[in-house]
Amino acid sequence: MKKVIVTAKKEDLEKIEAVTKDVLHFSKKEDDLIRVTIYIHNKELDCIIGKLRDAIDSRYRESIIEVYTPDFIISSVLKRGEKKVEKAKEITPVEKLIDTTRPHLRLDLSKLALTTIAGIIALMGLFLNNVAIIIGAMLLSPLLGPIYAFTINTAVGKTKDALKSVGNLGIQLLMVIILSALVTLVISLFIDLSLTSEILLRMNPSFIYILMALLLGFASILALSKGITEIIAGVAIAAALLPPAVVTGITIVLYPHQTPSPLALTLENVLGLMAGSLSATLILDISPRRYYERVVARKFIARISLVLIILLALLFTSSLLL
C-alpha cells in the first residue's frame, strides 16, 4: 500500500481530481495551494504517478509529489479495491529507480574501503585455492552500484550520471588491480607463490564468460527492478568482476607476460554486464515518462550499445590471439 501526497497550485485541482476520482483521496486547501492525500495499492502507483506529473505544473517550486509506504492501513474501501488490481502488473516507478542510483554516483571512503578489503580477501582465497573465501569477498564487494547506476541512468538518458558511474567503476577496479599487485609483491618477498587452479581459471578468456556476463547483467537489473535484495544481485556482479581483477594484479607481479589474459577477461565481463543490463531495461521498458525525453534516451542507448558491441568484438578477437 502507498500513500501519495500531492502539493500544487489551486489551478491544478481539477486535473488532479480527474486523476484521483477512482481512488481513495482527500483534498485540503492551504492559502493558494492544495494538498491531496491519496491511498493506492502498489500496482497502481506507477500509473498514478505518471498521470499526476502531467496534471500538475512542475515549474512551480511548490509543486511536489511525495510517496510513502505506511506500516499498515485499515480501510474497507482499500480492502474492496484489492480485487480490482490483483491481476495488474506491478511496475516500479522510474522516479524510484533513478533515486536509488544516487548513492552510487558518489565514490566515498566507505566504498573504497570495502573494495580494498574485498580485494585483499579475494586475493587470499585465490592463493589458498579456497572458493568459500572468494565468495566471502564477493559478499563485501560494492561493485554492483556503479553498474546499476550506469544502466538506469543510460536508460533514462542521464548522460553525465551514466558516465560518472563508469568512472567510479573504473577507479574501483583499478584500485583492486593495483592493490592486488602490491600485496602480491610484498607476500612474494617472504613466500614462494604459485598459481592455483582458482587463479588459472581466470586466465583464460572465452566466449562463455561473455555470455555469462550478459546473463548476469540482465538478471541483476531484473532482480533489482522487482525489489529483490541487492546483496543477491551484488554477489553475481562481483563474481564476474572481482576475481579476474585480482588475478590481473597477481600476474603483473608473478607472470607479467600473462597479464593481458585476466585483464581481457575483466574488461569482457565489464562490457558484458553493461550490455546485459541495458538489454534488461529495454525489455522491462525502463524509460523516461515524457516522449521527448524517451527519444533522447533511446538515442543514447543506441550509441552506447554500438560502442559496447564493437569493444566486445575487439576484446573477444584479441583474447583468441592471447
Contacts in CASP RR format, 6 or more apart in sequence:
PFRMAT RR
TARGET T0000
AUTHOR 0000-0000-0000
METHOD contacts of the structure
MODEL  1
MKKVIVTAKKEDLEKIEAVTKDVLHFSKKEDDLIRVTIYIHNKELDCIIG
KLRDAIDSRYRESIIEVYTPDFIISSVLKRGEKKVEKAKEITPVEKLIDT
TRPHLRLDLSKLALTTIAGIIALMGLFLNNVAIIIGAMLLSPLLGPIYAF
TINTAVGKTKDALKSVGNLGIQLLMVIILSALVTLVISLFIDLSLTSEIL
LRMNPSFIYILMALLLGFASILALSKGITEIIAGVAIAAALLPPAVVTGI
TIVLYPHQTPSPLALTLENVLGLMAGSLSATLILDISPRRYYERVVARKF
IARISLVLIILLALLFTSSLLL
1 39 0 8 1.000
1 40 0 8 1.000
1 41 0 8 1.000
1 42 0 8 1.000
1 69 0 8 1.000
1 70 0 8 1.000
1 72 0 8 1.000
1 73 0 8 1.000
1 78 0 8 1.000
2 39 0 8 1.000
2 40 0 8 1.000
2 41 0 8 1.000
2 42 0 8 1.000
2 44 0 8 1.000
2 45 0 8 1.000
2 67 0 8 1.000
2 68 0 8 1.000
2 69 0 8 1.000
3 37 0 8 1.000
3 38 0 8 1.000
3 39 0 8 1.000
3 67 0 8 1.000
3 68 0 8 1.000
3 69 0 8 1.000
3 70 0 8 1.000
3 73 0 8 1.000
4 37 0 8 1.000
4 38 0 8 1.000
4 39 0 8 1.000
4 40 0 8 1.000
4 45 0 8 1.000
4 48 0 8 1.000
4 49 0 8 1.000
4 52 0 8 1.000
4 65 0 8 1.000
4 66 0 8 1.000
4 67 0 8 1.000
4 68 0 8 1.000
5 35 0 8 1.000
5 36 0 8 1.000
5 37 0 8 1.000
5 38 0 8 1.000
5 64 0 8 1.000
5 65 0 8 1.000
5 66 0 8 1.000
5 68 0 8 1.000
6 16 0 8 1.000
6 35 0 8 1.000
6 36 0 8 1.000
6 37 0 8 1.000
6 38 0 8 1.000
6 52 0 8 1.000
6 56 0 8 1.000
6 64 0 8 1.000
6 65 0 8 1.000
6 66 0 8 1.000
7 33 0 8 1.000
7 34 0 8 1.000
7 35 0 8 1.000
7 62 0 8 1.000
7 63 0 8 1.000
7 64 0 8 1.000
7 66 0 8 1.000
8 16 0 8 1.000
8 33 0 8 1.000
8 34 0 8 1.000
8 36 0 8 1.000
8 55 0 8 1.000
8 56 0 8 1.000
8 57 0 8 1.000
8 60 0 8 1.000
8 62 0 8 1.000
8 63 0 8 1.000
8 64 0 8 1.000
9 32 0 8 1.000
9 33 0 8 1.000
9 34 0 8 1.000
9 56 0 8 1.000
9 57 0 8 1.000
9 60 0 8 1.000
9 62 0 8 1.000
9 63 0 8 1.000
10 29 0 8 1.000
10 32 0 8 1.000
10 33 0 8 1.000
10 34 0 8 1.000
11 57 0 8 1.000
12 34 0 8 1.000
12 55 0 8 1.000
12 56 0 8 1.000
12 57 0 8 1.000
12 63 0 8 1.000
13 27 0 8 1.000
13 34 0 8 1.000
13 36 0 8 1.000
15 54 0 8 1.000
15 55 0 8 1.000
15 56 0 8 1.000
16 27 0 8 1.000
16 34 0 8 1.000
16 36 0 8 1.000
16 52 0 8 1.000
16 55 0 8 1.000
16 56 0 8 1.000
17 27 0 8 1.000
18 55 0 8 1.000
19 48 0 8 1.000
19 51 0 8 1.000
19 52 0 8 1.000
19 55 0 8 1.000
20 36 0 8 1.000
20 38 0 8 1.000
20 48 0 8 1.000
23 38 0 8 1.000
23 39 0 8 1.000
23 40 0 8 1.000
23 44 0 8 1.000
23 48 0 8 1.000
24 38 0 8 1.000
24 39 0 8 1.000
24 40 0 8 1.000
24 75 0 8 1.000
24 77 0 8 1.000
24 78 0 8 1.000
25 36 0 8 1.000
25 37 0 8 1.000
25 38 0 8 1.000
25 39 0 8 1.000
26 36 0 8 1.000
26 37 0 8 1.000
27 34 0 8 1.000
27 35 0 8 1.000
27 36 0 8 1.000
28 34 0 8 1.000
28 35 0 8 1.000
28 36 0 8 1.000
28 37 0 8 1.000
29 35 0 8 1.000
33 62 0 8 1.000
38 48 0 8 1.000
39 73 0 8 1.000
39 75 0 8 1.000
39 78 0 8 1.000
40 48 0 8 1.000
41 78 0 8 1.000
41 81 0 8 1.000
41 82 0 8 1.000
41 85 0 8 1.000
42 90 0 8 1.000
43 85 0 8 1.000
43 88 0 8 1.000
43 89 0 8 1.000
43 90 0 8 1.000
43 91 0 8 1.000
44 85 0 8 1.000
44 88 0 8 1.000
45 67 0 8 1.000
45 91 0 8 1.000
45 93 0 8 1.000
46 91 0 8 1.000
46 92 0 8 1.000
46 93 0 8 1.000
47 91 0 8 1.000
49 65 0 8 1.000
49 67 0 8 1.000
49 93 0 8 1.000
49 95 0 8 1.000
50 93 0 8 1.000
50 289 0 8 1.000
52 65 0 8 1.000
53 65 0 8 1.000
53 289 0 8 1.000
56 63 0 8 1.000
56 65 0 8 1.000
57 63 0 8 1.000
67 93 0 8 1.000
67 96 0 8 1.000
92 225 0 8 1.000
92 226 0 8 1.000
92 227 0 8 1.000
94 156 0 8 1.000
94 286 0 8 1.000
94 287 0 8 1.000
94 288 0 8 1.000
94 289 0 8 1.000
97 152 0 8 1.000
97 225 0 8 1.000
97 286 0 8 1.000
98 152 0 8 1.000
98 153 0 8 1.000
98 156 0 8 1.000
98 158 0 8 1.000
100 148 0 8 1.000
100 152 0 8 1.000
100 224 0 8 1.000
101 145 0 8 1.000
101 148 0 8 1.000
101 149 0 8 1.000
101 152 0 8 1.000
101 153 0 8 1.000
101 161 0 8 1.000
101 165 0 8 1.000
104 145 0 8 1.000
104 146 0 8 1.000
104 148 0 8 1.000
104 149 0 8 1.000
104 165 0 8 1.000
104 168 0 8 1.000
105 149 0 8 1.000
105 161 0 8 1.000
105 164 0 8 1.000
105 165 0 8 1.000
105 168 0 8 1.000
107 168 0 8 1.000
107 171 0 8 1.000
107 172 0 8 1.000
111 142 0 8 1.000
111 172 0 8 1.000
112 172 0 8 1.000
112 175 0 8 1.000
114 140 0 8 1.000
114 141 0 8 1.000
114 142 0 8 1.000
115 141 0 8 1.000
115 142 0 8 1.000
115 143 0 8 1.000
115 172 0 8 1.000
115 175 0 8 1.000
115 176 0 8 1.000
116 175 0 8 1.000
116 176 0 8 1.000
116 179 0 8 1.000
117 140 0 8 1.000
118 137 0 8 1.000
118 138 0 8 1.000
118 140 0 8 1.000
118 141 0 8 1.000
118 142 0 8 1.000
118 176 0 8 1.000
118 238 0 8 1.000
118 242 0 8 1.000
119 137 0 8 1.000
119 141 0 8 1.000
119 176 0 8 1.000
119 179 0 8 1.000
119 180 0 8 1.000
119 242 0 8 1.000
119 245 0 8 1.000
119 246 0 8 1.000
120 179 0 8 1.000
120 183 0 8 1.000
121 133 0 8 1.000
121 136 0 8 1.000
121 137 0 8 1.000
121 140 0 8 1.000
122 133 0 8 1.000
122 134 0 8 1.000
122 137 0 8 1.000
122 138 0 8 1.000
122 141 0 8 1.000
122 242 0 8 1.000
122 243 0 8 1.000
122 246 0 8 1.000
123 180 0 8 1.000
123 183 0 8 1.000
123 184 0 8 1.000
123 246 0 8 1.000
123 250 0 8 1.000
124 130 0 8 1.000
124 133 0 8 1.000
125 133 0 8 1.000
125 134 0 8 1.000
125 137 0 8 1.000
125 198 0 8 1.000
126 134 0 8 1.000
126 196 0 8 1.000
126 198 0 8 1.000
126 199 0 8 1.000
126 202 0 8 1.000
126 243 0 8 1.000
126 246 0 8 1.000
126 247 0 8 1.000
126 250 0 8 1.000
127 187 0 8 1.000
127 193 0 8 1.000
127 196 0 8 1.000
127 199 0 8 1.000
127 250 0 8 1.000
128 196 0 8 1.000
129 196 0 8 1.000
129 197 0 8 1.000
129 198 0 8 1.000
130 198 0 8 1.000
131 198 0 8 1.000
134 198 0 8 1.000
134 243 0 8 1.000
135 235 0 8 1.000
137 238 0 8 1.000
137 242 0 8 1.000
138 234 0 8 1.000
138 235 0 8 1.000
138 238 0 8 1.000
138 239 0 8 1.000
138 242 0 8 1.000
139 231 0 8 1.000
139 235 0 8 1.000
139 238 0 8 1.000
141 234 0 8 1.000
141 237 0 8 1.000
141 238 0 8 1.000
141 241 0 8 1.000
141 242 0 8 1.000
142 172 0 8 1.000
143 169 0 8 1.000
143 172 0 8 1.000
143 173 0 8 1.000
143 234 0 8 1.000
143 237 0 8 1.000
143 238 0 8 1.000
143 241 0 8 1.000
143 242 0 8 1.000
144 220 0 8 1.000
144 230 0 8 1.000
144 233 0 8 1.000
144 234 0 8 1.000
144 237 0 8 1.000
144 238 0 8 1.000
145 165 0 8 1.000
146 165 0 8 1.000
146 166 0 8 1.000
146 167 0 8 1.000
146 168 0 8 1.000
146 169 0 8 1.000
146 170 0 8 1.000
146 172 0 8 1.000
147 165 0 8 1.000
147 169 0 8 1.000
147 217 0 8 1.000
147 220 0 8 1.000
147 237 0 8 1.000
147 273 0 8 1.000
147 274 0 8 1.000
147 277 0 8 1.000
148 220 0 8 1.000
148 221 0 8 1.000
148 224 0 8 1.000
148 233 0 8 1.000
148 277 0 8 1.000
149 161 0 8 1.000
149 162 0 8 1.000
149 164 0 8 1.000
149 165 0 8 1.000
149 168 0 8 1.000
150 162 0 8 1.000
150 165 0 8 1.000
150 166 0 8 1.000
150 169 0 8 1.000
150 274 0 8 1.000
150 277 0 8 1.000
151 221 0 8 1.000
151 274 0 8 1.000
151 277 0 8 1.000
151 278 0 8 1.000
151 280 0 8 1.000
151 281 0 8 1.000
152 281 0 8 1.000
152 286 0 8 1.000
153 159 0 8 1.000
153 161 0 8 1.000
153 162 0 8 1.000
153 165 0 8 1.000
154 162 0 8 1.000
154 278 0 8 1.000
154 281 0 8 1.000
154 297 0 8 1.000
154 300 0 8 1.000
154 301 0 8 1.000
154 304 0 8 1.000
155 278 0 8 1.000
155 281 0 8 1.000
155 282 0 8 1.000
155 286 0 8 1.000
155 287 0 8 1.000
155 297 0 8 1.000
155 301 0 8 1.000
156 286 0 8 1.000
156 287 0 8 1.000
156 288 0 8 1.000
156 293 0 8 1.000
156 297 0 8 1.000
157 288 0 8 1.000
157 293 0 8 1.000
157 296 0 8 1.000
157 297 0 8 1.000
157 300 0 8 1.000
157 301 0 8 1.000
159 300 0 8 1.000
162 300 0 8 1.000
162 304 0 8 1.000
169 270 0 8 1.000
173 241 0 8 1.000
173 245 0 8 1.000
173 266 0 8 1.000
173 270 0 8 1.000
176 242 0 8 1.000
176 245 0 8 1.000
176 246 0 8 1.000
176 249 0 8 1.000
177 245 0 8 1.000
177 246 0 8 1.000
177 248 0 8 1.000
177 249 0 8 1.000
177 252 0 8 1.000
178 249 0 8 1.000
180 245 0 8 1.000
180 246 0 8 1.000
180 247 0 8 1.000
180 248 0 8 1.000
180 249 0 8 1.000
180 250 0 8 1.000
181 249 0 8 1.000
181 250 0 8 1.000
181 252 0 8 1.000
181 253 0 8 1.000
184 193 0 8 1.000
184 249 0 8 1.000
184 250 0 8 1.000
184 252 0 8 1.000
184 253 0 8 1.000
184 254 0 8 1.000
185 253 0 8 1.000
187 193 0 8 1.000
188 253 0 8 1.000
188 254 0 8 1.000
193 254 0 8 1.000
195 203 0 8 1.000
195 254 0 8 1.000
195 255 0 8 1.000
198 243 0 8 1.000
199 247 0 8 1.000
199 250 0 8 1.000
202 243 0 8 1.000
202 244 0 8 1.000
202 247 0 8 1.000
202 262 0 8 1.000
202 265 0 8 1.000
203 247 0 8 1.000
203 251 0 8 1.000
203 258 0 8 1.000
203 261 0 8 1.000
203 262 0 8 1.000
203 265 0 8 1.000
204 261 0 8 1.000
204 265 0 8 1.000
205 261 0 8 1.000
205 264 0 8 1.000
205 265 0 8 1.000
205 268 0 8 1.000
205 315 0 8 1.000
205 316 0 8 1.000
205 319 0 8 1.000
205 322 0 8 1.000
206 319 0 8 1.000
207 316 0 8 1.000
209 240 0 8 1.000
209 265 0 8 1.000
209 268 0 8 1.000
209 269 0 8 1.000
210 268 0 8 1.000
210 269 0 8 1.000
210 272 0 8 1.000
210 312 0 8 1.000
210 316 0 8 1.000
212 240 0 8 1.000
212 269 0 8 1.000
213 240 0 8 1.000
213 268 0 8 1.000
213 269 0 8 1.000
213 270 0 8 1.000
213 271 0 8 1.000
213 272 0 8 1.000
213 273 0 8 1.000
213 275 0 8 1.000
213 276 0 8 1.000
214 272 0 8 1.000
214 273 0 8 1.000
214 275 0 8 1.000
214 276 0 8 1.000
214 279 0 8 1.000
215 276 0 8 1.000
216 236 0 8 1.000
216 237 0 8 1.000
216 239 0 8 1.000
216 240 0 8 1.000
216 273 0 8 1.000
216 276 0 8 1.000
217 236 0 8 1.000
217 237 0 8 1.000
217 272 0 8 1.000
217 273 0 8 1.000
217 274 0 8 1.000
217 276 0 8 1.000
217 277 0 8 1.000
217 280 0 8 1.000
218 276 0 8 1.000
218 277 0 8 1.000
218 279 0 8 1.000
218 280 0 8 1.000
219 233 0 8 1.000
219 236 0 8 1.000
219 280 0 8 1.000
220 233 0 8 1.000
220 234 0 8 1.000
220 236 0 8 1.000
220 237 0 8 1.000
220 273 0 8 1.000
220 277 0 8 1.000
220 280 0 8 1.000
221 276 0 8 1.000
221 277 0 8 1.000
221 280 0 8 1.000
221 281 0 8 1.000
221 284 0 8 1.000
221 286 0 8 1.000
222 280 0 8 1.000
222 284 0 8 1.000
223 232 0 8 1.000
223 233 0 8 1.000
224 230 0 8 1.000
224 233 0 8 1.000
225 280 0 8 1.000
225 284 0 8 1.000
225 286 0 8 1.000
237 273 0 8 1.000
240 269 0 8 1.000
240 273 0 8 1.000
241 266 0 8 1.000
241 269 0 8 1.000
241 270 0 8 1.000
241 273 0 8 1.000
244 262 0 8 1.000
244 265 0 8 1.000
244 266 0 8 1.000
244 269 0 8 1.000
245 262 0 8 1.000
245 266 0 8 1.000
247 262 0 8 1.000
248 259 0 8 1.000
248 262 0 8 1.000
248 263 0 8 1.000
248 266 0 8 1.000
249 259 0 8 1.000
249 262 0 8 1.000
250 262 0 8 1.000
251 258 0 8 1.000
251 259 0 8 1.000
251 261 0 8 1.000
251 262 0 8 1.000
252 259 0 8 1.000
260 318 0 8 1.000
260 322 0 8 1.000
261 319 0 8 1.000
261 322 0 8 1.000
264 315 0 8 1.000
264 318 0 8 1.000
264 319 0 8 1.000
264 322 0 8 1.000
265 319 0 8 1.000
267 311 0 8 1.000
267 315 0 8 1.000
268 312 0 8 1.000
268 315 0 8 1.000
268 316 0 8 1.000
268 319 0 8 1.000
271 308 0 8 1.000
271 311 0 8 1.000
271 312 0 8 1.000
271 315 0 8 1.000
272 308 0 8 1.000
272 312 0 8 1.000
274 304 0 8 1.000
274 308 0 8 1.000
275 305 0 8 1.000
275 308 0 8 1.000
275 309 0 8 1.000
275 312 0 8 1.000
278 301 0 8 1.000
278 304 0 8 1.000
278 305 0 8 1.000
278 308 0 8 1.000
280 286 0 8 1.000
281 287 0 8 1.000
281 301 0 8 1.000
282 301 0 8 1.000
287 294 0 8 1.000
287 297 0 8 1.000
287 298 0 8 1.000
288 294 0 8 1.000
288 296 0 8 1.000
288 297 0 8 1.000
END
